Structure formats: C-alpha cells, structure tokens
C-alpha cells in the first residue's frame, strides 16, 4: 500500500482494515462533517485521528456518544500517534477496540480488545476468505448452478452423470463448510 499522507487516506485505510476484520460492508463516510464517525459498517463504527499527538479520552468519548442508541455496534478507533493512558482506561471500560494506524496502512492493536480481535481474525483468515456482498451473491449463484447440474446430469447422462454429480456434491460440501466458517467469523452465526 502507498504511504498515507492525508486524513482521508487514513479513513480509507481504516475502512479497508475493518473489511479485513470481517466487516465486509465497512466504508468511509463522505468528506465533510461526520458527527464523530469516519467509517460505518452494519456491525461497527470507527473514528480515525491522523494527528501527531496521542489521542486522548475526549476523542473516544465523542465516538462513544456518536454511537447513541446503536449499542449493537462495535466501536473502533484508529490513531496515528497512539493513545493517552486516560484514553486506554476509557476504552477498557467501554469495550472499545483501539488500533494504531501506521503510515503504510498497517495497524497494530493498541489494547486488549483489539489484540483479541486480531488473534481471532488471524485464525479465521487461515480457514476462510472475506467476500464482499457482491462476491457472496455470485457465490450463491454458483451454488445454484452446481445444484442444477447435480440434478440434470443423472437425467441427461445416466450413470456417468451420477458419478460426476457426486463430485459436484463433494465440492459443494467443501464450499458450504467454508461459507459456514465465513458466517461465524463475520458474527452472522454464533459458535455453540
């Protein structure tokens, strides 16, 4: 990734990081007044501070207040310079995920919640890929076409088609397992 030089580039980098963390619909808010929210997703909100001084507690309080009644959303904060001790304590108290955003676009977890999320996501990344909503729709269409082929092959080709269909079933089962892991990783399905 190119070097980040502006606050807007930092917001776009934070949105990308959130998509990699499983918030596939994360996007940077439009340029202009943002009411304390720079990145939005269906399950999370984030603020980005691209400043040379450490982020303090008041900035985190503004994000917490901007969430309002949407308490089902996780709160993420990305800061160039890191966080003050008061900010770290506030984030711990309110279960906020703090990340330090580097100039190359990479991030470093800055508190316990972000570290745990990073560990979980590293495990998830080893077993499933992140799909955008458009990719997920295409994946569903492919499943439908595979299922149609499984039904049609034995009818058209007899026993040879049946053997080929079994191969499709194995591929579909493997793909379904990956999809289930994706749903668990993105929080759409809970682990029992």
Residue, then its C-alpha position, 0 to 999 in steps of 0.5 A: x500500500x502507498x504511504x498515507x499522507x492525508x486524513x482521508x487516506x487514513x479513513x480509507x485505510x481504516x475502512x479497508x482494515x475493518x473489511x479485513x476484520x470481517x466487516x465486509x460492508x465497512x466504508x468511509x463516510x463522505x468528506x465533510x462533517x461526520x458527527x464523530x464517525x469516519x467509517x460505518x459498517x452494519x456491525x461497527x463504527x470507527x473514528x480515525x485521528x491522523x494527528x501527531x499527538x496521542x489521542x486522548x479520552x475526549x476523542x473516544x468519548x465523542x465516538x462513544x456518544x456518536x454511537x447513541x442508541x446503536x449499542x449493537x455496534x462495535x466501536x473502533x478507533x484508529x490513531x496515528x500517534x497512539x493513545x493517552x493512558x486516560x484514553x486506554x482506561x476509557x476504552x477498557x471500560x467501554x469495550x472499545x477496540x483501539x488500533x494504531x494506524x501506521x503510515x503504510x496502512x498497517x495497524x497494530x492493536x493498541x489494547x486488549x480488545x483489539x489484540x483479541x480481535x486480531x488473534x481471532x481474525x488471524x485464525x479465521x483468515x487461515x480457514x476462510x476468505x472475506x467476500x464482499x456482498x457482491x462476491x457472496x451473491x455470485x457465490x450463491x449463484x454458483x451454488x445454484x448452478x452446481x445444484x442444477x447440474x447435480x440434478x440434470x446430469x443423472x437425467x441427461x447422462x445416466x450413470x456417468x452423470x451420477x458419478x460426476x454429480x457426486x463430485x459436484x456434491x463433494x465440492x459443494x460440501x467443501x464450499x458450504x463448510x467454508x461459507x459456514x466458517x465465513x458466517x461465524x467469523x463475520x458474527x452472522x452465526x454464533x459458535x455453540 
